[in-house]
Amino acid sequence: MDIELKDLTVKVNDKIILNNFNLQINKGEIHAIMGPNGAGKSTLSKVIMGYPDYNIINGDILVNKESILKLKIDERSRLGIFLVYQNPISIEGVTMREVIKASVDANFENKKSLYEFVKELESSASKLEMDKKNLHRDFNLGFSGGERKKNEILWALMLKPKFIILDELDSGLDVDSLKIVTDAINQYLKENPDTSILIITHYTRILDYINPKFVHMVKDGSVIKSGDFSLAKLIEKNGYNQSFDIKEDTNCE
């Protein structure tokens, strides 16, 4: 899936959060966005997903060269866009299995039988080393932060998205859990090489597992520097402010 964010300016509560934001992600590419708190990284993920509280006052979001601005969240999901939340919500009274089954049924015309669904769900849960009993618990209720992130990746594996946004996936994950979920993502990418990924993160440790082709530094709602993985290492070494003075060539071209 090709994604283009074109001159995107977004206002939230009368404050400009994204300012003339431009980014092109081609089919099968992995991009990472890094930036200080308040730079607009998480806002970007919600704008792409179609959250109504974010007012787009200029620009466009194109999927395969077609605007998706008029599409609701569920319609964007059916296109193949999936957001792994930084802080996944919990829902009382509905199990993990029920939520995922409902979303799978809504996203695919050819509905699977319950047997086929359960078999695939349990297989995907095994890849994430999840306790299958958790599938029958209320959605994210009482789960640890790491467990919630695994639940999000499980959901993604079942929906088979074409564009995945990982909003601080590494937050709340210990070293072992991060290795497990990134192994599952990399296996998915191997099986679905046309899938595009946008990684939003503060740290390079997730990028050591899911290697981006491009890294973008964001400040004040705009991309101010782009490069390859070496840019992430420079940010880690020098910080967001000092890195602006670095003379190394980090051009994407």
Buried (B, 14 or more C-beta within 10 A) or exposed (E): BBBBBBEBBBBBEEEBBBBBBBBBBBBBBBBBBBBBEEBBBBBBBBBBBBEEEBBBEBBBBBBEEEEBEEBEBEEBBBBBBBBBBBEBEEEEEEBBBBBBBEBBEEBEEEEBEEEEBBEBBEEBBEBBEBEEEBBEBBBBBEBEEBBBBBBBBBBBBBBBBBBBBBBBBBBBBEEEBBEBBBBBBEEBBEEEEBBBBBBBBBBBBBBEBBEBBBBBBBBBBBBBBBBBBEBBBBBBEEEBEEBEEBEEEBEBE
